[in-house]
Amino acid sequence: MQGRVASYAKNRRGDKIIKIEFPFDLDLLEKVRSIPGRKWHKELDCWSAPLFTSTLYSLISWGFTLDILLDQFLADANHRTDEILGDSRSKLYPFQSEGVAFLEKTKGRALIADEMGLGKTIQALAWLEIHPELRPAIIIVPASLKYNWGREASKWLTSPDIEILQGTTPWQITGNIIIINYDILFNWIEQIRQTFPKVIITDECHYYKSNNAKRTKAVKKVARKVPHFIALSGTPIVNRPVEAFNALHIINPELFPDYWRYVHRYCAARNNGFGLDVSGASHKEELHSILDKTIMLRRLKKDVLKELPAKVRSFVPLEFVSKEYAIAEDDFIQYVKDTKGEEAAERAVAGEAFTRIAELKQLAVKGKLKAAIAWISDFLEIEDKLVVFATHKFVIDALMKEFGKVAVKVDGSVSQAERQRSVDSFQANSKVKLFVGNIKAAGVGITLTASSSVAFLELPWSPGDLEQAEDRCHRIGQKSSVNIYYLLARDTIEEQIAKQIDQKRKVLGQVLDGEEVETESLLTELIKQYSS
């Protein structure tokens, strides 16, 4: 044949591919062999490769002519990308818009591997928003993140019909944005498949790294024949390549078709006398190059720092279990009504209303503690270090009991010498992952810039205390945007307090800008909310 030609085709499974034909040329042959996922077809006397825009650009640079269908594919991809970037600039950071564009270029089959805190959730939901025809969408997440995904979906999607699946006894699914945690997925396989999902999003894809785990088998089953599959991960894939194989294989089975070859090439697989050890990493640059050219997008905070604000705050709703709380809240609502709300608000600081609210706050944190510990555990599995602030001693004690091997604390029981040792250890010791502090005792006078992430398990009465505690990580010399997470018991007074912080301008000014606002104003507005 004459010339170098690339044409559109489909393989036996119906996947879109590029058919590559050219007269023999040793240099060109080596270039074609460098294409990720390329295959030689002896019976057709030609090469093929998965259909990616990056591959088309490579072929064009090597002198190939595209057929009309590939030309149209490239034009549509570029046009669609321009549309996305134009529409999203007002809502997303530029790098997030690029992430949405990347999902569009890969036709919704991709791995977004941005560092934690850069908004992988938002990018996936933004892509869903521009594709309302792709419903239902199944979102599979760790249990600690389930309600946060629901909150973000309600914020980013237009009129979503969100259904959060619970428990191991399935019911008929009716929603079009379906959120489920890995732990119960196996029990819901048939109900999910009966919805004929168009998109599957899996958050923290290392959760299905083990081929023997029920959750992995469940993900593979529900993903079968689903046209769009988006995996999200904050972990550095090239450092733990085995954790990503299942996600990569589902996204594009032609890229890495064989587990055995993958782990020997990229996981330094070896027999350790008990079995095959695949916990290592090898040929990391090659793996990164292949993924970077095809299905993976990864950005680090340092890469996009100029686009980020100094602080990024997130309200994270957590699962909450407490029979006592519902009774106490009903009693408080009745009390507010009996005392005519606003009159009670004026006496809130010194009066019974303050005591009742404090009791609600304490019951709320007790009810969410298990979920909060799960969230912290998930965070530490992905990220390096975390600072957690609380108020009550029982909360700090529970955290130290759970994470004591990798944690230090500063509260009222710690001497000045111990306090400094805890700070120094957190700052300098790579094995110390968690700093647990009382908001009053540890919220001022110390530097914790080894972490760029802060979580609050309890909200203090003075919003100024939040600002002070946040600034333990956001100090002079901190070279990263600080992510701040408010871990809130859903449907409790904690969310009401968070709403006041978020909605009332002068209180928000206190939190963001350090403006002085009377403590009573927050309490007054809170009680008014309950009296309405």
Secondary structure, DSSP 4 states (H G I P E B T S, - for coil): --S-EEEEEE-TT--EEEEEE----HHHHHHHHTSTT-EEETTTTEEEEE--HHHHHHHHHTTPEE-HHHHHHHHHHHHHHHHHHHHHTTTS-HHHHHHHHHHHHTTTEEEE-PPTTS-HHHHHHHHHHT-TTS-SEEEEE-GGGHHHHHHHHHHHSSS--EEE--SSS------SEEEEEHHHHGGGHHHHHTT--SEEEESSGGGG--TTSHHHHHHHHHHTT-SEEEEE--S-GGGSGGGGHHHHHHH-TTTS--HHHHHHHHS--EE-SSSEE--S--SHHHHHHHHHHTTEE---HHHHGGGS-SEEEEEEEE----HHHHHHHHHHHHHHHHTTTHHHHHTTTTSHHHHHHHHHHHHHHHHHHHHHHHHHHHHHHHSS-EEEEESSHHHHHHHHHHHGGGEEEESTTS-HHHHHHHHHHHHH-TT--EEEEEHHHHSSS---TT-SEEEESS--S-HHHHHHHHTTTS-TT--SPEEEEEEEETTSHHHHHHHHHHH-HHHHHHHHH-----HHHHHHHHHHHHH-
